[in-house]
Amino acid sequence: MSKKRNRNIIIGVIVAIIVVAIGWFSFGPKPNNQKSSNHVVTVGIVSETKPKQDIWKHVAATAKKKYGVTVKIKNFTDYTQPNKAVKNGDIDLNAFQHYAFLDAWNKSNHGGVVAIGRTEINPIRLYSKKYHKLSDLPDGATIAVPNDASNESRALFVLKNAGLITLPKGKKLPTVADIVKNPKKLKVKEVAADQCGRVIDSVDAAVVNNDFARPAGLGKKQTIFIEPVNKDSLKWVNIICARKGEEKKKDYLAVVKAYQTEETKRLDKKYYGDMQKTAWDIKF
């Protein structure tokens, strides 16, 4: 065998080794650090409205650009599923509830979900079609409030902050039976949350959740008091939540940072006006 032929064989073997090596590094298994570069976080929400979609599109774009995190949104149709999904590991985060709802859910479901960041608060209102000012409410007036534990206590705090009643200190979820002082002898009528707006014509005033106010034709004209943002309202701040034990994950906290931006504030103001306020930088 000639030297020239031996040289050609050696060169051919070297070329083949290089080709195989290139193929391995291009298409073969990736090192662990390359695998971990694919950061995807799935967030569960309960809304398909355009404002929510636009806000979360902005959050997703910011998370991708600034932190290399891909945010995927999963829509749920009711409030019973997102916490279960987080606890079971079906999704990573959710953003649909306030502190009071989370506390009640954890008590009923043996915990497992924790808050990792604030988003916004939706102040609720006391409405009336009979009176134009809070001071016009007569003694003995009938006021409708929601009858479920979370919403009823929130409505009572609205009446307390309006100066109409006094509640016991330290009581987290007070009911009508807990009212300490009622100087105007108001009749507080408990009805289903979705009925508070519908009974407005048969009562003097009603505390109505925002979800039910607009369908009932209630707006600024009928508003006689707005829930203030203070220490009483902290429990009604909406939050981003994660599975317990995972609240410090870097990618999850990146989603929170991507939400808590000036652009989110701008979009929130654009779509909701004074019906909603961003709450991550409010001091309670």
HELIX and SHEET records of a PDB file:
HELIX    1   1 LYS A    3  PHE A   27  1                                  25    
HELIX    2   2 ASN A   32  LYS A   35  1                                   4    
HELIX    3   3 LYS A   50  TYR A   67  1                                  18    
HELIX    4   4 PRO A   82  ASN A   88  1                                   7    
HELIX    5   5 TYR A   99  SER A  108  1                                  10    
HELIX    6   6 LEU A  134  ASP A  136  5                                   3    
HELIX    7   7 ALA A  149  ASN A  161  1                                  13    
HELIX    8   8 VAL A  176  ASP A  178  5                                   3    
HELIX    9   9 ALA A  193  GLN A  195  5                                   3    
HELIX   10  10 ILE A  200  SER A  202  5                                   3    
HELIX   11  11 ASN A  210  ALA A  213  1                                   4    
HELIX   12  12 LYS A  220  GLN A  222  5                                   3    
HELIX   13  13 LYS A  231  TRP A  236  5                                   6    
HELIX   14  14 LYS A  250  TYR A  259  1                                  10    
HELIX   15  15 GLU A  262  TYR A  272  1                                  11    
HELIX   16  16 GLY A  273  MET A  275  5                                   3    
SHEET    1   A 5 VAL A  69  ASN A  75  0                                        
SHEET    2   A 5 HIS A  39  ILE A  45  1                                        
SHEET    3   A 5 LEU A  93  HIS A  98  1                                        
SHEET    4   A 5 ASN A 238  ARG A 243 -1                                        
SHEET    5   A 5 VAL A 113  ARG A 118 -1                                        
SHEET    1   B 2 GLU A 120  ILE A 121  0                                        
SHEET    2   B 2 LYS A 277  THR A 278 -1                                        
SHEET    1   C 5 LYS A 187  VAL A 191  0                                        
SHEET    2   C 5 THR A 142  PRO A 146  1                                        
SHEET    3   C 5 ALA A 205  VAL A 208  1                                        
SHEET    4   C 5 ARG A 125  TYR A 127 -1                                        
SHEET    5   C 5 THR A 223  ILE A 226 -1                                        
END                                                                             
